[in-house]
Amino acid sequence: MKKKLTTQQAASNAALLAITSETPFDKRHDCWFCGEPNQYVFNYSNTIEYKVSESRTIPKLSLPSCKECYQVAKSSLTKAKYEGHYYSIWTIKAQVKQYLIHHHRKDLAIGINWTKAELEESGFEEGNFAGFQRSAWFMFELARARVNYVSWPLIVDGITVLDEYQEQSFNFDDVVYPNIEQAMQHYADTLSLSLDYFRSVLELLGDNNFAKAVRFCRLLVAANAFERQQALRQLRLDVTQLNVSKSNHT
């Protein structure tokens, strides 16, 4: 006896009929952007040549998408065309990921401010925060899964479309951001940091010291502009002296 398809599965199967790219069997019900159940098809018409593995162009892509990612992708594409900006499926994907980070910023902030063990031992079993203790980590993991979702390779007629933005992604604390700028923006918003100041500190310390830059800026979250500039001046001096010391020992 055949199982009756749910409305979601029926919509997903119908969407697959319009897909021009190759979709792995185990991903046939996934949104290409975030992994949520799909029921829409995002159509991308390529009007600007971009690289593929065999130096050919793909005129059109049709990708399975959930409603939320579809709307963001479509809006991003429309805006890019209207403003005459360069766009590709990868720039659109980056825009969708940026939206997801912003949309789930409160849930993602749980992972910044807590660990799973800290939540379990928080003592919130009773009272107004009991619901938060039960659901917080689960909501964080759901948000992180959408943001970190790895889209399957785009293959059309045997041609693999090269991901031109893959090298720009930035992984920090188990969350993958489209780029380091988005990571800075998220942490600045979550921890009430000055984004410009954070950027200046990170330029001195280097991208590999992202965590150190966050800690340094958090120490001065309540400082005024003059105090932050003094701290930045001292940090620049310390980094310069450290680099001189390293060069003298080599």
C-alpha positions in Angstrom: 0.0 0.0 0.0 1.4 3.3 -1.1 2.0 6.0 1.6 0.0 9.2 1.0 2.3 12.1 0.4 2.1 15.1 2.7 1.4 18.5 1.3 5.0 19.5 1.9 6.4 16.4 0.1 4.0 16.9 -2.8 5.1 20.5 -3.2 8.7 19.4 -3.0 8.3 16.7 -5.6 6.5 19.2 -7.9 9.3 21.7 -7.5 11.9 19.0 -8.5 10.3 18.7 -11.9 11.4 22.3 -12.7 15.0 21.8 -11.4 17.7 22.1 -14.1 20.6 21.3 -11.7 21.5 17.9 -10.5 20.0 17.2 -7.0 21.3 14.3 -4.9 18.6 11.9 -4.0 19.0 12.3 -0.3 18.7 16.1 -0.7 15.6 16.1 -2.9 13.4 17.6 -0.2 16.1 20.2 1.0 16.3 23.9 0.3 19.6 24.4 -1.5 20.4 27.5 0.6 19.6 26.3 4.1 18.5 22.7 4.2 15.0 23.3 5.3 12.1 21.5 3.5 11.7 23.0 0.0 8.5 23.8 -1.9 9.7 26.6 -4.2 12.0 26.9 -7.2 14.4 29.8 -7.4 15.2 30.6 -11.0 18.5 32.3 -11.8 19.1 33.6 -15.3 22.8 34.3 -15.9 23.3 37.5 -17.9 26.9 37.9 -16.9 29.5 35.3 -17.8 31.0 33.4 -14.8 33.4 30.5 -14.5 32.5 26.9 -14.7 34.9 23.9 -14.6 35.0 23.6 -18.4 35.2 27.3 -19.2 31.6 27.4 -20.3 28.7 29.4 -19.1 25.4 28.3 -17.7 22.5 30.3 -19.0 20.0 29.3 -16.3 19.8 27.6 -12.9 16.7 26.3 -11.1 17.2 25.5 -7.5 14.9 24.0 -4.8 14.2 26.5 -2.0 12.2 27.0 1.1 9.8 29.9 1.1 12.0 32.2 3.2 15.2 31.7 1.2 13.3 31.9 -2.0 11.9 35.3 -1.1 15.3 36.7 0.0 17.1 35.3 -3.1 14.5 36.7 -5.4 14.6 40.1 -3.7 18.4 40.1 -3.9 18.4 39.2 -7.6 15.8 41.9 -8.4 17.8 44.6 -6.5 21.1 43.6 -8.2 19.5 43.8 -11.6 17.8 47.2 -10.8 21.0 48.7 -9.5 23.2 47.2 -12.3 25.5 45.4 -9.9 27.5 42.3 -10.7 25.8 39.2 -9.4 26.0 35.5 -9.6 24.3 32.6 -7.8 27.1 32.8 -5.2 26.6 36.5 -4.5 22.9 35.7 -4.1 23.7 32.8 -1.8 25.9 35.0 0.3 23.0 37.5 0.6 20.7 34.7 1.8 23.2 33.6 4.4 23.6 37.2 5.6 19.8 37.4 6.0 19.7 34.1 8.0 22.5 35.3 10.3 20.5 38.5 11.0 17.2 36.7 11.2 18.5 34.2 13.8 20.8 36.6 15.6 19.1 36.1 18.9 19.3 32.3 18.7 22.9 32.4 17.5 23.7 34.8 20.4 22.9 31.9 22.8 26.0 30.1 21.5 28.1 33.2 22.1 26.9 33.8 25.7 26.4 30.2 26.9 27.7 26.7 26.5 25.4 23.7 26.6 26.8 22.7 29.9 26.3 26.2 31.4 22.6 26.2 30.4 22.1 22.7 31.9 23.6 23.9 35.1 22.1 27.4 35.2 19.5 26.6 37.8 16.6 27.9 35.6 14.5 24.7 36.1 11.8 26.7 37.8 10.5 30.2 37.4 10.3 32.6 34.4 13.5 31.2 32.8 12.5 27.5 32.8 11.3 27.6 29.2 14.5 29.3 28.1 16.6 26.6 29.7 14.7 23.8 28.0 14.6 25.3 24.5 17.5 27.7 24.2 20.2 25.3 23.1 17.9 23.5 20.7 17.0 26.9 19.0 20.7 27.7 18.8 21.4 24.4 17.1 18.5 24.9 14.6 19.7 28.4 13.7 23.3 27.2 13.4 22.3 24.3 11.1 20.6 26.7 8.7 23.5 29.1 8.6 26.1 26.4 8.3 24.2 24.3 5.8 26.6 23.1 3.0 24.8 23.3 -0.3 25.4 20.5 -2.7 27.6 21.2 -5.8 25.9 22.9 -8.7 26.1 20.6 -11.7 24.2 21.3 -14.9 24.5 19.1 -18.0 27.6 17.6 -16.4 29.2 21.0 -15.8 30.2 22.0 -12.3 29.7 25.7 -11.5 32.6 26.9 -9.5 32.0 28.6 -6.2 33.7 31.9 -6.5 33.0 32.9 -2.8 34.0 29.7 -1.1 37.4 31.0 0.0 35.9 34.0 1.6 33.9 32.1 4.2 35.0 32.5 7.8 34.5 29.8 10.4 34.5 30.8 14.0 33.2 29.1 17.1 31.4 26.4 14.9 29.5 29.0 12.9 30.3 29.5 9.2 29.9 33.1 8.0 29.9 34.2 4.4 32.9 36.4 5.2 34.7 37.8 8.1 32.9 41.1 7.8 29.6 39.3 8.6 31.2 37.6 11.6 32.4 41.0 12.9 28.9 42.5 12.3 27.2 39.7 14.1 29.5 39.9 17.1 29.3 43.7 17.2 25.5 43.6 17.2 25.3 40.7 19.8 27.8 42.1 22.2 27.1 45.8 21.7 30.6 46.5 20.3 31.6 49.4 18.1 32.0 47.8 14.7 34.6 50.4 13.5 36.6 49.8 16.7 36.4 46.1 16.4 37.6 46.3 12.8 40.6 48.4 13.8 41.5 46.0 16.6 41.3 43.0 14.3 43.4 44.8 11.7 46.2 45.0 14.3 45.8 41.5 15.7 45.1 39.7 12.5 42.1 37.5 11.4 43.6 34.4 13.2 43.1 36.3 16.5 39.4 36.9 16.1 38.6 35.6 19.6 41.3 37.8 21.2 39.9 40.8 19.3 36.4 40.1 20.7 37.8 39.8 24.3 39.8 43.0 23.9 36.8 45.0 22.6 34.5 43.6 25.4 36.8 45.0 28.0 36.0 48.5 26.6 32.4 48.1 25.8 31.4 50.9 28.2 34.4 53.1 27.3 34.1 56.5 25.6 35.7 57.3 22.2 38.8 58.8 23.8 39.4 55.8 26.1 39.0 53.4 23.2 41.6 55.4 21.1 44.0 55.3 24.0 43.6 51.5 24.3 44.0 51.2 20.5 47.2 53.3 20.6 48.6 51.1 23.4 47.6 47.9 21.5 49.3 49.2 18.4 52.5 49.8 20.4 52.3 46.4 22.0 51.9 44.6 18.7 54.8 46.6 17.2 57.1 45.7 20.0 56.1 42.1 19.8 56.8 42.0 16.1 60.2 43.6 16.7 61.0 41.1 19.4 60.1 38.2 17.1 62.2 39.5 14.3 65.2 39.9 16.6 64.9 36.2 17.6 64.9 34.9 14.1 
